[in-house]
Amino acid sequence: MLALNILHRSFTGLVDQPMEYGQSSPIGYVFSVKVFTLLLGDSEYALRLYSLIVGCGALLLMALFSKRYLYKTGTLVSIALFAAGPHLVYYSAEVKQYIGDVAVSLIFMMIAFKLIDEQATFNRFLLFGGIGAILLWFAHPAVFSAAGVGATLLLHYGLSKDRKKLSWALLCGVMWGISLITFYLVHLRHLASSELLLGFWQEGFMPLPPWKHLDWLAQVWQSLLHDPLGTGVNPVFALIIFAFGIYFLFRRDWRLGAMICLPLVFALLASGLHKYSLIGRLLLFTTPIFILALGAGIDGLGLLFKQRYLSLGIQLIGALFLLYMPFQISYEEFITPRYREHIKPFMEYLRDHRKADDLIYVYYNAGPAFRFYAPKYGLDSNEYMIGADRSVNPQAPFDEIDTLVGHKRVWIIFSHVYERSGFNEKDFILERLDQAGKKEREYRVPETSVFLYLYNLK
């Protein structure tokens, strides 16, 4: 869906959001991918290149940051968690902006410690103020990272009574604020008023007051461990390690602890105000925060025991609990990749077996993928019909099937099938087709969830 918008819209058109199919993505991201496609063509590789580069860069940043602020064991655990994280790997190859959220979060943490440095000059504040202002256009949750870093800088220089650098930090904040206001007027205000987006993400809005809804917080914590962290570890064990890690980070350097915790606080506040949803991939920007805290928690476990081998043994057990699931999932995906809604083999089959007068009916949820690949397989837009969205008109797909009756060869392709509470839309449509005619052929590819049928409806 997003790829179609990037390919078919101009740069000006990409500013107007939400885009077709209700898609929303930061302007910096869609502009960058648009440039790659103009330079390298519209292949999947060109569309995914931004995510791959940013994902690899984020891994390097995570390694540098962990090495600088954690001990050896915590560093190894953090890097391993990040490198093998199934969702981090996935979004490093997906035409979506979310791995950029992770990279931007890490860059803002780097900015904080570059500006806390006693040797920081006015030019450095000006440089990183400009960098931060640009980053806000590349990731929606960058505002939480900027707010957390800005608050930490103000606290640091306010407590140290360094008025000169406090004024420089305020200048950074002003630069970021102007950039955010501009970004809001150009882009974010359209998303904030989108009923489609608000409805889609409403489950991730924190109910208020939060202390009366601890079950919601517990559910979010458990969900976060699965997606995006991908650990699958016991939530109580993970919470203990996380809390211990936060304590350890504050004890080592309160600025590091504040810089890690404050973006989470701001994100929770925005969620409570129904401005940002805390669910699934929208939480990916928090992965560096939680991974660093978990790594610090493993470091802290070792400090509880003076006996060296006992300390290492406890750390090893804790690390194994955290790393087992991410490594298992990543290993399985590497050995046997899951193609899921892999429509290309079906497009090839259609190209090779369809006849001139054949009709092609595309299930509405398969429409975006079919539209993307159709030109690559010699199909013009007037050679196929994409069904109407059932969520708009529940009866539409079945009325459309009735219009196909009378044709001898009709191809039907399904993908991303709607299924809920025992109701499968594909099966329901096929039942209608079986009543209207005869199924001549069925084509499937193992490990995919795409279905292609040839019906005689004459």
N, C-alpha and C positions, 0 to 999 in steps of 0.2 A: 504493500500500500504506500509506504513512504517512498520507495524507489520510483514508483510511477509519478509521484508529485515532483520529485527531484528532476527526473528526466523530462517531463512534459511542461514544467513551469519555468518561466524566466526567473532571474534573480529577484525582480520586483514581485513576481507572483509568489515566490517562496516566503516573502515577508507577511503576506496576507494569511493569517492562521486563525482558527484551525483550517487545515487544508482539506482536500478531497479525502473521503473515507474517515473524516474526523481526526486526521493525523495532526500531531503537534510536535515540533522539534525546534531546538534553539537555532537562531538565525546563523550563528557562527558555524554550527555543525552542517546544516543543509547547504550553506554556501561553499564550505570546504569540499563536501562530497560532490557538489555540482561542478566545481573546478576540476576535480579528478576525472569526472565523466567527460568533460569537454576536452581534456588532455589525452585520456586513455580509452575513451569509448564507453559504451553502456554495458559492459560485461559485469558479471558478478564480482570479479576481482577488482575492477575499478571502484565499484560501489562499496566494497568491503575494506578497501585499502586504508581509509582513514581510521577505521576501528582497529585494524591490525597494528598500525603504527602507534596509535595512542595506547593500546593495550600493552604492547611491548615496552613503551616508554613508562607506563605506570608501574610495571613490574620492576624496572630499574630504579625508579623513584622510591618504591617501597623498600627495595634492598638497601639503598643509600640511607633512607630515613631510619630503618630498623637498626642498621649497623651503628648509626651514630647515637641512638637514644636507648637502645636495649643492650642487655648483656648477650653473650655468645649464644646461649641456648634459646633465649627469647627471639633473637635475631633469626636463627635457623627455622624456628617454628613459624614465625611471621612470614618469612619469605616462602616457606613451603606451603602454608595455607593459601597465600596469595597466588602462587604459581599453579597450584593444583585445583584451585577453586573452580568447580564446574561452571558456575554462572559467570565468573570473570572470564574464563576461557571462551564460553559461548558468546558473550557480548563483545569479545575482541574479534569476532568474525561475523557479527550481525550488522545489518544495515539499520542500526539504531544508535541513538546518541549516548546510551547509558554508560559505556566504558569511559566516555569522556567525562562524565560526572565524577568517576573515580579519580581520573588523572587530575582534574581541576581541584578536587579536595586535597590531594597530596601536594599539588603546587602551592596552594594557599598555606599549608602547614610549613612548607619550605620557606615561603615568603616571611612568615611570622618569625622564624629563627634567624633569617637574614637581617631582619629589621630590629630584633632584640639585641643583636650583637653590639657590643660597646663601640666597635669601629664603624658602625653604620653612619654614613654621611647623608647630607641632604640629597645629593644626586641619587643615592641608592633608594631613599624613600620615594623620590620622584619616579625612578625607574620602575620599582615594584608597585607603586600606586598606579602607574599606567598599565602594567601587565595585569594587575588585578581587575582594572576597569575593563580590559578586553576579555578576560576570562569569563566575566559575568554574561557575555553574549554566547558562550559555548556550552553552558550547562545551567539548567533551571535551578538545581539546588545549590549552585555556587553562592547564592545569596546567604545561605546558612554558614558556609565556610568563611565568607568574607566578614559576616557579622561576628562569628566566633573569633577570628583572627583580630579584627578591629577592636573588639572588646578586650582581648588579652593584651594588645599593645597599649591601649589606653590605661588599663590597670597597672601594667608594668611601669610605664613612664610616669603615671600619676603617683604611684607609691614610691618610686625612686626620686620624685620631685625634680626630674630633669625637664624643665619647662621648654627648652629648645626642641628636644626630640618629641615631647608631648605635642607641641604644635605641628611638627612634621607628621606625626601619626594622625593628627586631626586632618591634615591636608590629604593624606591617603584616604581617610574616611570620606572626605568631601568628594574626592575623585571617584571613589567607588559609588557614592550616593548619587552623583550626577549621572554616572553610567547606568545605574540601576533604574533611575527615574526615566531616563531616555528609553531604556530597554522595555520598561513597563508600558510607556506610552505607545511605542512602536509595535510591541509584540505581546507582552504578558496580559495586558488588560483584555485582549480578545479571548484569551484562554480562561481568565478568571470568570468571565461571564458565559462560558460555554456550558449549557445544560447537559450536552452529550458527555463532555469530559467529567464534569462534576458527578453525573450519575454513574459513569463507568467506574470511578475510583472512590465512591462514597464509603465503601467498607473500611477504607484506610484512614478515615477521619476520626480523630480521638474524641470520644464523648467527654463532656465537661460536667462537673469537675472530675479530673482523672482519678482521684483517690476513692471515688465512689464506683469506679469501673475498673478495678484491679484485674478482673477477668479479661478485659479487653487488652490491657497492657501485657498480661501473661500470654495471651494468644498471639500478639504481635511479636513478642520475644521468641516464642516457639517457632513461629512462622519465619522469622528472620534467620534463625539458625539453619533452617532448611533452605530458604531462598531469601537473600542471595548468598549467605555464607556457605551453605552446602555442607555443613559439618554433620548434621544428623545426630549430634551428641545429646545426652540427657540435658534438658534445659536447666535443671537445678545445678548440676555440675558446672555447666557453662556459665551460669550466673555467678557462681562462687568464684570461678577463675577470673571472670570479667571484673567483678567488684574488687577482687584482690589486686588485679592489674591496675585499675584506676587508682586505688590507694597507693600502690607502689609508684606509679607515675607522679602523683601529687607529692609524695614524699621525696622523690628524686628531684623534681623541678615543678613547682606549682604552675608555672606558665605552660608546661607541656600538658599537664592534666587539664588546665582550663581550656586550652586550645582544642583538646580532644572532646571535652564534655559540652562546651558551649554550643557548637553546631547542632548537637543532639537536642539541647534544650530549646533552641530556636526552631528546629524542625517540629518538635512536639507542640510548641506554641502555634505554629502555622497550621498544623494538623487540627488542633482544637478550634481554630478559627475557620476551618474548612477551606484553607488556601493551599494545602499540600497533603497528599495522601501518603500514609506510611504503610506501603504494601508492595511486596514483590520487587520488581525491577526499579521502582522509585526509591527503594532503600539501598540501591547498589552504591551510592555515593558514601554511605556509612561504612562500607567494608574495610577501608583502611583504618578507620577509628576502632572498630571492634577487633580487627586482627592485631593491631598494635597493643590494644588492651589485653587481649588473650595471651599474646607473646610476653607481655610484661607480667601477667599473672603466673605464667610458667617460670619466669625468672624469680618472681617472689616466692614461689613454692620452694625453690632451691635454697633461698635464704633462711627458711624456717629451720633448716637442719644443718648443724655444724659438721656432722660427719660427711665427708666428701662423697663417698660412694652411695650412701643413703640418699643424699641430696640429688645426685644424678639419677638414681633409680626412680625417685618420686617424679622428677621432671620428665623422665622418659615415659613413664606411665601416663602422665597428663598429656604429653605430646601425642602419644599413640591414640588416645581417646579423641583428640581434636583432629588428627590427620587421617585416621583410618578411612572414613567415609569419602572425603574429597579425593583421596588417592585411588580408592576403589572405583568410584564413578568415572574419574578421568581415565583410568586405565581401561575400563570397559568401553568407554566412548572412543578411545584411541584404537583399540584392537578391532572393535565392531561398531563403526559409526552408525548412528541412528539417523536415517534420512527423513523420517516423519512425512511431512507433506511434500514429498519430492515429485514434482509434476513433470519434470523434463522427459523421463522415459515415456510418459503417456502422450506428450506432445509429439515425440518422435513416432510413436505408434500411429497416431492420428494422421500425421503427414504421409506415412508410408501406406496406409490402408484405406483412407477415405476416398470416395469417388466424387466426381464433379458435382453431382446433384444432392449429395448428402447434407443433412442438417446437423448442426452441432449445438446442443443445449448445454450451457455451463451453469451449474448450481451457483447461486449468488455468492456464497462464501469462497468459492474457487475462482471467482471473477477476477480479482486483482492479479493473482499469479498467472492466470490464463492470459490476461491482457498484456502482462509484462513479456511473456515468452512467445505470444502469437506471431509477432513480426519475425522472430528468429526462426520460426518453422513455416514461414510462407503463408501465414493466415492473415487475411485482411479483416478489419473490424466488421465488414458486412457479410462475412462468411460464418459467423457464429452469433449466438444469442445468449446474453448473460441474464439469468433470471432476476426477478425483483426480490428485494430484501423482505424476508418473511416478518421481520420485526416491525416493518412499516405496514405491511398488509399480509396477515397470516394466510389468506386464501390465495395470494398471488401465484406461488409456485404451482399450485394444482390447477389453477385456471390456465396457466401457460402450457402445462402439459397437454391440456385439452386442445390447444391450438396446434399441437404437433401431430395430432391424430389425422391420418390420411396420407402420411408420408411413409415410403417403404424403408428408408434407411435413416435412422436418427441416432446420433451419438450422444450419450449422456455422460457427463464427467462431474464427479463429486470430489470435494476436498474441504477440510475444515468443517465437517458435518456438525450441525447443531444437534446436541443430545443432552437431555435432562429429564430426570425423574422417570426413567424407563421409556421416554419418547425419543425415537431416533428419526430425524427428518428424512434421511436417505431411505430408510426402510419404508416409510410411509409413502414417499414419492414412487418408489419401485413397485409398491403394491398397486398404486394407481396405473402405472405403466403396464404391469402384468395383466390388468383387467382390460386395458385398451389395445394390447397387441402382444407380440411374442419377442422374448429376448433371444437374439441370435448369437451374441458373443459377449464374453466378459474378459477383461484384461486387468491383471493385477501384477504388481511387483512386490516381492517379499520385503517386509520391514517398512512399508510405506502405508499411509492412510489415505491414498488416492484411489478412486474407483472409476473405471471406464467401461461403459456398456454400449452395445449396439442393439437397437430395437427396430423391429418391423411393426409399424403402427398403421399399416394400410388395411 
